[in-house]
Amino acid sequence: MPHLANKKLIVLLISVIFLVALIGFSLRDRHNATLPEQIIKDTVGFAQSIIAKPTNYITGIFSNIESLLNTYEENKRLKVRLEDFAVLQAEVGLLNAENASLRELTTIKESLRDFDPIQATVIARNPDQWEEKIILNKGTADGVEKNMAVMTARGLIGKIVIATPFTSEVELLYTNNENYRVSAIVLGEKNEEIHGLIEGYDVERNELLLKRIDSNLKLKVGEKVQSSGLGGIFPKGILIGEVTEVTTDDFGLTKMAYVKPAADFSMLENVIIAKRKTIAIDGSDGSATNGDLTNEPVAEEAEEEE
Amino acid sequence: MLVRFLIPTVAVLLFLLESQFAMFSPIEIKGATIILVPRFLILYLIFLAIYYNRKKAMVYGLIFGLLFDVFYINIIGLYTFLYPAICFLAAWSVKRIHPHLAVSSLIAIALMSLLEFAIYEFFYVIQFTSMALQPFLYNRLVPTILANSLFLMMLGWAFKYLISARVLQRAQEHS
């Protein structure tokens, strides 16, 4: 009998060593899926998308009922906004025409704003919510690639971190990953451009942090924050949120602002993946996630901008 | 014959439903953000370990832990280890006592909290989260325990019923 116990102990020890090695191995390179991982992801993703359909339908009914109850209030508010909207629409039309004609005069064909939208449905969400992740039903077969921006109709929500043939994984803006940066822009008074970086979020306030703002520039509460497109990956002009408070940075050298995200993160269902038309540099918004960034001259420029 | 396939089918269903229920979280109540983590599968696996078969529960735990790791976490080995370990503990803890439904529900909830805490510690050590212990307990662990207890109160008896049907069937096959 002691012989058998010894054998069990050895098996246990070996499996523990194996597990630790496995954890260490997979921690080192989390943003590339190996072939067996991709196969598992696609199979589970397929099952998830089947389950997601009826559940989305049911939650859809509930949210329909909820919006029906709020119809009166909402209608009142919308009527007020509608008058402003007509004026705004006329203005936008004029500006668009002007923009197009000016573009014809110059040689600039592509703008950082242009992107091809890919519609996708959320099929799953990481149940243990330590990392805020969602999984979409579109993958590399539909043209989705790593680092593409993901948004809802209301604003930016995150970016693609892993794409397998039929699924893709989105890391939401609410993340503790310090390499997750989005280069952002605020249009201040007199159309002055204020650049900054979205870096991390405040857990208690549940708001994003806009950091590295030049301390000479004046930032006001209520101003809209958009993506600037200068990070090299995201298209320009996707709404991120609204400034709620302006303070100084930890070191007092630059300003920092709290940004309330425009998109609603709790019940995500349909999202848009933005495939940028201008050349996107190979890398991510932030340097350290993919090691080879610094070796390339193109990437260096991008880093300066960030 | 049907009962035989029902046991793995329920496990697969719970695995898939977890991520659907996760979409409801986080909830904001009076300015506080409350995170509810659905842990349906491990509760079911604990019931399997208590009422059915320790070894089978651990194999299920291994498979679903691996799926969980690959599909959601991208760190292979975390749930792959913890799910079978929890099943083992569950079977070990009822060795000396008679597993009444209420008792096993309590054990299941306790082990689920242990799992939640172990995972919190792991993510804290590798610095994926900076959440302090206090907010973890109040905004995450307690609501999660409450939500999963509710789930277990509703479906615990069904799990037990299903598993004992399978055990009975097995006994008939052997005799």
Chai-1 contact restraints between the chains, C-beta under 6 A:
chainA,res_idxA,chainB,res_idxB,connection_type,confidence,min_distance_angstrom,max_distance_angstrom,comment,restraint_id
A,L19,B,G77,contact,1.0,0.0,6.0,A-B,restraint_1
A,L19,B,F81,contact,1.0,0.0,6.0,A-B,restraint_2
A,L22,B,I76,contact,1.0,0.0,6.0,A-B,restraint_3
A,L22,B,G77,contact,1.0,0.0,6.0,A-B,restraint_4
A,I23,B,I75,contact,1.0,0.0,6.0,A-B,restraint_5
A,I23,B,G77,contact,1.0,0.0,6.0,A-B,restraint_6
A,S26,B,I75,contact,1.0,0.0,6.0,A-B,restraint_7
A,S26,B,I76,contact,1.0,0.0,6.0,A-B,restraint_8
A,L27,B,I75,contact,1.0,0.0,6.0,A-B,restraint_9
A,R30,B,N74,contact,1.0,0.0,6.0,A-B,restraint_10
A,E37,B,V70,contact,1.0,0.0,6.0,A-B,restraint_11
A,I40,B,V70,contact,1.0,0.0,6.0,A-B,restraint_12
A,K41,B,F71,contact,1.0,0.0,6.0,A-B,restraint_13
A,V44,B,L67,contact,1.0,0.0,6.0,A-B,restraint_14
A,V44,B,F71,contact,1.0,0.0,6.0,A-B,restraint_15
A,A47,B,L16,contact,1.0,0.0,6.0,A-B,restraint_16
A,Q48,B,L16,contact,1.0,0.0,6.0,A-B,restraint_17
A,I51,B,L16,contact,1.0,0.0,6.0,A-B,restraint_18
A,T55,B,Q20,contact,1.0,0.0,6.0,A-B,restraint_19
A,A124,B,S19,contact,1.0,0.0,6.0,A-B,restraint_20
A,R125,B,S19,contact,1.0,0.0,6.0,A-B,restraint_21
A,R125,B,A22,contact,1.0,0.0,6.0,A-B,restraint_22
A,R125,B,M23,contact,1.0,0.0,6.0,A-B,restraint_23
A,N126,B,Y72,contact,1.0,0.0,6.0,A-B,restraint_24
A,P127,B,E18,contact,1.0,0.0,6.0,A-B,restraint_25
A,P127,B,S19,contact,1.0,0.0,6.0,A-B,restraint_26
A,P127,B,A22,contact,1.0,0.0,6.0,A-B,restraint_27
A,P127,B,P38,contact,1.0,0.0,6.0,A-B,restraint_28
A,D128,B,V37,contact,1.0,0.0,6.0,A-B,restraint_29
A,Q129,B,I35,contact,1.0,0.0,6.0,A-B,restraint_30
A,W130,B,F123,contact,1.0,0.0,6.0,A-B,restraint_31
A,W130,B,F128,contact,1.0,0.0,6.0,A-B,restraint_32
A,W130,B,T129,contact,1.0,0.0,6.0,A-B,restraint_33
A,N176,B,T129,contact,1.0,0.0,6.0,A-B,restraint_34
A,N176,B,S130,contact,1.0,0.0,6.0,A-B,restraint_35
A,N206,B,T33,contact,1.0,0.0,6.0,A-B,restraint_36
